[in-house]
Amino acid sequence: MKNRVKKTVSIILILFAVTLISYTIFFLISLPNVSSLIKSNPSITAMMKQRIREAKKHKKKLYIKQKWVSLNKIPKLLIDSVILTEDALFYHHNGVDYHELKEAIKKNIKKGSKVRGGSTITQQLAKNLYLSTHKSYLRKLKEFFIAKRLEKHLSKDRILEIYLNVIEFGRGIFGVEAASFHFFKKPVSQLSLEEIVRLVAVIPKPLRVSPFSKSKYLKWRINLILKKLKIYKKLK
């Protein structure tokens, strides 16, 4: 009897191990090949496709506005503003900020809901390029591994360049250049300090807030960015 039980337990453990290994292999194989991004710019992203599908559900047609711009033509002030507010340790981590991730998990557990993100710029890029806004542990796991791949194959500047060209700024508006033309009628290279700060301020909530919003949220974000820029310049 004991031998039969041991044999049954062993079979169950073996089957579990085989299933786990098979799923892990399938999961890793299903991850995208990011090496093409070294030289080629993405023509369309998962986020763009998602927004097109959402518009189609409401029987509307969404026109994507995007105009690619190289990193050296984006004002340093805008780049600094984005890094300081979205991922201060961008140039010092390997795709995941473990301290920020740990703090986000602790705060979310304490509040009982998702009140803090913890995603780095690289993780945000992974989500924009290949995933969706759907919240699940599987998506976060994929986001983690894709971010690692992006960091392995691309330079930090290249990751930042792609990110600034694909992030959402409004309904159908993607990238800083398209956003600059849409909201301020000029290229991103010609934006003033106020315009830059207003543009960067909407990044966390691009579909709910515009650079011209009079909301308390936008005002708070603008003041936060200006404060961080001031501290950053003093430390330089």
matplotlib code that plots the C-alpha trace (Angstrom):
import matplotlib.pyplot as plt

x = [0.0, 2.8, 4.7, 1.6, 1.1, 4.8, 4.6, 1.4, 3.0, 6.2, 4.1, 2.2, 5.4, 7.0, 3.9, 3.9, 7.6, 7.1, 4.1, 6.0, 9.1, 7.0, 5.0, 8.3, 9.8, 6.6, 6.5, 10.1, 9.7, 6.6, 8.5, 9.3, 12.6, 13.7, 17.0, 15.4, 14.8, 18.6, 18.3, 14.7, 11.9, 8.6, 5.9, 3.0, 2.8, 0.6, -0.8, -1.7, -3.5, -5.4, -6.6, -7.7, -9.7, -11.3, -12.4, -13.7, -15.9, -17.6, -17.9, -15.4, -12.2, -9.0, -6.3, -2.8, -0.7, 3.0, 6.1, 9.5, 12.2, 15.8, 16.9, 19.4, 16.5, 14.5, 15.3, 17.4, 15.0, 12.2, 14.4, 15.4, 11.8, 10.7, 13.5, 13.1, 9.3, 9.0, 12.2, 14.9, 17.4, 16.9, 20.6, 21.6, 19.3, 19.1, 15.4, 13.8, 14.1, 13.8, 13.6, 10.7, 9.0, 9.2, 7.8, 5.0, 4.0, 4.0, 1.9, -0.6, -1.0, -1.5, -4.2, -5.8, -5.6, -3.1, -2.2, 1.5, 3.2, 6.8, 7.4, 10.6, 10.8, 12.0, 9.0, 6.7, 8.2, 7.8, 4.1, 3.6, 5.4, 4.2, 1.5, -1.5, -3.0, -4.8, -3.7, -2.7, 0.2, 0.9, 1.2, 3.6, 5.7, 5.9, 6.7, 9.5, 11.2, 10.7, 12.3, 15.3, 15.6, 15.4, 18.2, 20.3, 20.0, 19.6, 21.5, 19.9, 19.7, 18.0, 15.5, 14.8, 14.5, 11.9, 10.0, 9.7, 8.4, 5.8, 4.2, 0.6, -0.3, -3.9, -6.5, -4.5, -1.4, 1.8, 5.3, 6.6, 6.9, 3.3, 2.1, 4.1, 2.5, -0.9, -1.0, 1.4, 1.6, 5.4, 8.2, 9.3, 12.7, 11.0, 9.0, 9.3, 9.9, 6.2, 5.1, 7.6, 6.4, 2.7, 3.4, 5.4, 2.7, 0.1, 2.2, 0.6, -3.0, -2.9, -6.6, -8.0, -5.8, -4.6, -1.7, -4.3, -6.4, -7.3, -7.5, -5.9, -4.0, -2.3, -1.4, 0.1, 2.1, 3.4, 4.6, 6.2, 8.1, 9.3, 10.4, 12.3, 14.0, 15.1, 16.6, 18.3, 19.9, 21.2, 22.8, 24.5]
y = [0.0, 2.4, 1.6, 2.3, 5.7, 6.6, 5.5, 7.6, 10.7, 10.2, 10.1, 13.2, 15.1, 14.0, 15.1, 18.4, 19.0, 18.1, 20.4, 23.3, 22.8, 22.6, 25.8, 27.6, 26.6, 27.7, 30.9, 31.8, 30.8, 33.0, 36.1, 38.5, 38.8, 42.4, 42.4, 43.9, 47.1, 47.8, 49.4, 49.3, 51.5, 49.7, 50.6, 49.8, 48.8, 46.6, 49.7, 51.3, 48.0, 47.9, 51.5, 50.7, 47.7, 49.7, 52.4, 49.7, 48.3, 51.7, 51.7, 54.5, 54.8, 55.8, 57.5, 57.0, 60.2, 59.4, 61.2, 59.6, 61.9, 60.9, 61.3, 64.0, 66.2, 65.9, 68.7, 67.5, 69.3, 67.0, 63.9, 64.9, 65.6, 62.2, 60.3, 62.3, 61.6, 58.2, 56.4, 58.3, 55.4, 54.6, 54.7, 52.7, 49.6, 46.7, 47.1, 46.5, 48.8, 46.1, 48.6, 50.6, 47.3, 46.1, 49.4, 49.3, 45.8, 46.7, 49.8, 48.0, 45.2, 47.7, 49.6, 46.5, 47.8, 49.1, 52.6, 52.6, 51.4, 50.6, 50.0, 51.4, 53.1, 49.8, 47.9, 50.6, 50.2, 46.5, 47.0, 49.5, 47.5, 44.0, 43.8, 45.8, 47.8, 44.7, 44.1, 40.6, 38.7, 37.0, 40.4, 41.7, 38.5, 38.9, 42.6, 41.7, 39.2, 41.4, 44.4, 42.1, 41.3, 45.0, 45.8, 43.0, 43.9, 47.7, 50.6, 52.8, 55.7, 53.5, 52.3, 55.9, 56.9, 54.2, 55.0, 58.7, 57.9, 55.3, 56.5, 57.7, 61.3, 61.2, 59.4, 58.2, 60.4, 58.6, 59.9, 63.3, 64.7, 63.9, 65.2, 68.4, 69.1, 68.1, 70.3, 73.1, 73.2, 72.9, 70.3, 69.0, 70.7, 74.1, 73.6, 76.0, 74.9, 75.3, 73.3, 70.6, 70.3, 70.2, 67.5, 65.3, 65.8, 63.9, 60.7, 58.7, 59.5, 60.4, 59.6, 61.4, 64.6, 66.9, 69.5, 72.2, 70.7, 72.9, 69.8, 69.7, 66.6, 68.3, 71.3, 68.9, 67.0, 70.2, 71.4, 68.0, 68.1, 71.6, 70.8, 67.7, 69.7, 72.4, 69.9, 68.0, 71.2, 72.1, 68.7, 68.9]
z = [0.0, 1.0, -2.2, -4.3, -2.6, -3.1, -6.8, -7.3, -5.6, -7.7, -10.9, -9.9, -9.1, -12.4, -14.4, -12.6, -13.3, -17.0, -17.2, -15.5, -17.7, -20.9, -20.0, -19.2, -22.5, -24.4, -22.4, -23.3, -26.9, -27.2, -26.2, -29.1, -30.8, -30.0, -31.9, -35.0, -33.0, -33.0, -36.4, -37.4, -36.0, -35.2, -37.7, -35.4, -31.8, -29.7, -28.0, -31.3, -32.4, -29.1, -29.5, -33.1, -31.8, -29.1, -31.6, -33.9, -31.1, -30.8, -34.6, -35.0, -37.0, -35.3, -37.3, -35.8, -35.6, -35.2, -36.6, -35.8, -34.4, -33.5, -29.9, -30.7, -31.9, -28.7, -26.2, -23.3, -21.0, -22.2, -21.8, -18.3, -17.3, -18.5, -16.8, -13.5, -13.3, -15.0, -14.1, -12.2, -12.2, -15.9, -16.7, -13.7, -13.7, -16.1, -17.0, -13.6, -10.6, -7.8, -5.0, -6.7, -7.6, -4.0, -2.7, -5.3, -4.2, -0.5, -1.1, -3.3, -0.8, 2.0, 0.0, -1.4, -5.0, -7.6, -6.4, -7.4, -10.6, -10.2, -13.9, -15.5, -18.8, -20.3, -18.9, -20.1, -23.6, -23.4, -22.7, -25.4, -28.1, -27.4, -24.8, -23.7, -20.8, -19.5, -16.0, -15.0, -13.4, -16.7, -18.5, -15.8, -16.1, -19.8, -19.4, -17.0, -19.4, -22.5, -20.6, -19.8, -23.5, -24.5, -22.1, -23.4, -27.1, -27.1, -25.7, -23.1, -25.6, -28.2, -25.6, -24.7, -28.3, -29.1, -25.9, -26.7, -30.2, -29.2, -25.9, -26.0, -25.6, -26.5, -28.7, -31.6, -30.8, -30.3, -29.7, -28.7, -32.2, -33.2, -29.8, -30.2, -33.6, -32.4, -29.3, -30.0, -33.8, -33.9, -33.7, -30.4, -30.8, -30.6, -27.4, -24.5, -20.9, -20.1, -23.2, -22.4, -18.8, -19.9, -22.4, -20.0, -17.3, -19.3, -19.7, -16.9, -18.0, -21.7, -22.4, -19.4, -19.3, -22.0, -21.8, -21.6, -18.9, -15.9, -13.6, -10.2, -11.3, -14.2, -12.0, -9.4, -12.1, -13.6, -10.1, -9.4, -12.7, -12.2, -8.6, -9.7, -12.5, -10.1, -7.7, -10.5, -11.9, -8.4, -8.0, -11.4]

ax = plt.figure().add_subplot(projection="3d")
ax.plot(x, y, z, "-o")
ax.set_aspect("equal")
plt.show()
